[in-house]
């Protein structure tokens, strides 16, 4: 039995939290225990006021191969499957509800719910060797829950093609279709993510938190409701000390002092 934690947790002095899926022998498949461990780690970040950015990484050659099919096949009942997918959905939504951005560090394949995991992260940087698929349809199981995340990242036709063919796409295709933000050589993956994380961490935490929450609220409603919500959010943001200082610094032609 593997005595190591299923999710490794690190945080540096700059507030960059790294959560590493640590089940490499099983391609970091999302077993029930893995889902519980990742949920607990995300819940911990949600209550950590010093966290500024999360990097979601994975040990081994694969980022995540999706659900643990052996575990799923061992208990074939509707009630069990409904509970499992509800558990996974809660974890996925926890990523979106975190007050800090989450960057997926994709070093290898991301399939089915693993591809969903990439899509649910706010940002994603992939190694050139990474590949992506929602391949459940090849087993007779349409990737319905991953389709929710994919259809909110890719164009509808691109997402649907992945879902009905089960075919892999390359990192470059994922970039072109909007699933990832950047594709870099594997030896530059960590450096590129660090630059991105530090750029985010240099901004006021409250502005990022308010902005992230608004971003996801507004994409799910009509344009008028989105503008109404955005206006209220900006007004509240403007009343925060960090925004007042930032605007004053711009007026004074100096760098803001956010402490």
N, C-alpha and C positions, 0 to 999 in steps of 0.2 A: 504494500500500500504506500502511496505517496504521502509522506508526512508534511510536505511543504504546503503552504496556503494555496488555495485555488486562484486567488487574486492577490498579487503582491502590491503593496502600497508604499509609495515613497513621496516625500514632499521636501523641496529644497527651500532655502531661505528666501527665495523670491516669490514663493507661493505657487510654484508650478508643481502640481500633483501628477504623479505617474501611476496609473493603475495598469498592471500587467496581467493579462490572462495567463495562467500558469498550469496548463494541462497539455503540454506539447505532445506527449505520447498519444493523445487522442485528438490531435489537431485543434485543441482548445474548444472542443464541442461543448455546447451549452447544456450540460446535464442539469438536473434540478439543483444539485449542490453548487454548481458553478453559477447558476442564476441567483441563488440565495447569497453567495459570496459577493457577486458583483452588485446586487441590490444593497447589501450592507455597506459596501465601499462607497457607493454613490450617496447613500443616506448620510454617511459620515461627512462627505464633502459638502453636502447641502447645509450642514450645521456648522461648518468651519469658516468663520469670517475672514480667516487669513488666506484661504485658497483663492487663487486668481485665475488659474487655467488648469484644465485637466487634459493630460495626454493619455489616451487609451491605447495601450500597446499589447503585444502578445509574444510569448516565448515560443521558440522553435521555428519551424519552417512555414507554418500556416498561421494566418491571423485568426480565423475562426471558421470551422466547417459546419456551423449551424447546430441544430438540435442533435442530441445524442440518440441516434436511431435505434441502437440496441436497447437503450433504456425505454424508449417509446414503445418498441415492439413487445417488451416484456409485460406490459399491462394494457392490453387493448380494450379500453372501455371509453365510452363517450364522456363520462364524468371526469375521468383522469385527463383526457386530452383537453377538455375545456378548462380545467384547472391549470394545466401546464401552459397552455397558450395565454391564459389570463396572467399567469405569473410572468411570462416573458414580456407580455405587453406592458405590464406595470414597470418592469425594469427599463424597457426601451423609452417609455414616457418620462422616466426619472432623469434620463440624459437630457431631454428637451427642457425639463422643468428646473434643472440646476441653474443657479444664478450666475454661473461662470461658463464660458465657452469650453466645449469638449472637442479635442482634435484627435481623430483616429490616425494612428501610426500603422499603416498597412504594409507589412513587409512580405506577405505571401498571399496565398489564396484566401478569399472571403466568399463563402458559398451559403446559399439559403439564408437562414437567420443570421449568419455571419456577415453576409452582404447587407442585410437589413440593419445590422449593428453599425456598419460604416455609414449607411444612409441616414441613420438617426443622429449621428454625431454632427455637430455644427460645422465642422471643418474636417477635411481629410487630406493627408499627404501620403502618397503611395510610392513604394519602390518600383522601379521600372519592370521588375519581374512579377509584380503582383497581378493576380487575375481575379475576376469577379463573375459570379453566376448565381442565379436562383434556380437551382437544378432539381427541385422537388418533383417537377412535372415528369422528369425522366423515370421517377419511381411511382408515378401515378398519383402524386400528391401536389396539387397546384399550390405554389407558395403564396397563399392568400395574405398572411400577415406581413411578409416582406413586401408585398405589392403596395401596401399602404405607404411605406417609407419610400419605395422606389418611385411611385407615381408623384411624389412630392419633391423629387430631386431631378429626375430625368424627364424628357418630353414623354407624352403618353405613348407614342408609337415605339420609342426606344425601350421604355419600360415594359410594354406589352410583349415586344419581341423577345426580350430576355425571359419573361415569364412563361411564354408558350413554347419556346424552343429549349430552354434549359442550357443554352450554349454559354460558354465562357466569353467574356470580353477582356481585352488587354487593359493594362493601366492607361495607355494612351487613349484607348476608346472610352474608358471611364472618365478621363479628363474631358474629352470632347463632348461627352454626353451629360456632364455635370455631376457625376457621382463623387469625384474627388476634385480638390482645388489645385494640386500640384503633383507632378511625377518627377522623381529625382533618382539618380543612381543610388543603389543600396548603401554605399559607403558615405553618402551625404544625407541620408534620411534624418538622422538625429540632429545634425547641425541645422538643417533647413527647418525642422520643427521647432528647435530652440529659438531661432530667430523669430519665427511667427509667434511663438508663445510669449516671448519677451516683449514684442510689439503690443500684444494685447495687455500683458501685465503692467505696462507702463501707463495705461489709461485708468481713469478713476473707476473703481470697482462698481460703485453705485450706478454710474452711467451705463456700463456694460450690462449689469443685471437688469436694469429697467429696459434697456434696448433689446436685449435678448427675449425677454418676456413679451414685449410688444411685437417683435418681429414674428413670433409664432402665432400670436393671437390674430394679428391682422391678415395673415395669409389664408385664414379659414373663414373669413367673413366677406361681405360685399364691400365695394370701394368706399361708399359713404361711411359705413360703420368703421372701416379701417382708418379713414381720415379723422373721424371723431375721436377714436381711441388714441391715435397717434398724437393729435393735438393736446389731449389731456396729459399724455405721457411726457411730451416735451415740456409742457408748462410745469409739471411736477419736477422734472429733471432740472429745469432752469432755476428752480428755487433751492436746489442743493448747493452747498458751499463750494463743491468742486467745480460746478459749472460756472458759478458766479466768479470764482477765482480765475478760471480759464478764460472767460470773456474779458475780464479786467486785464489779464496779462496780455491778451491780444491787443487791447486798446493801448496799453502801456508799452507795447513792443518789447516784451520780455517773456521768458519762459514761465509757465505756471508753477506755482509752489504748492504742490499737493501733499507735501509732507511725507 
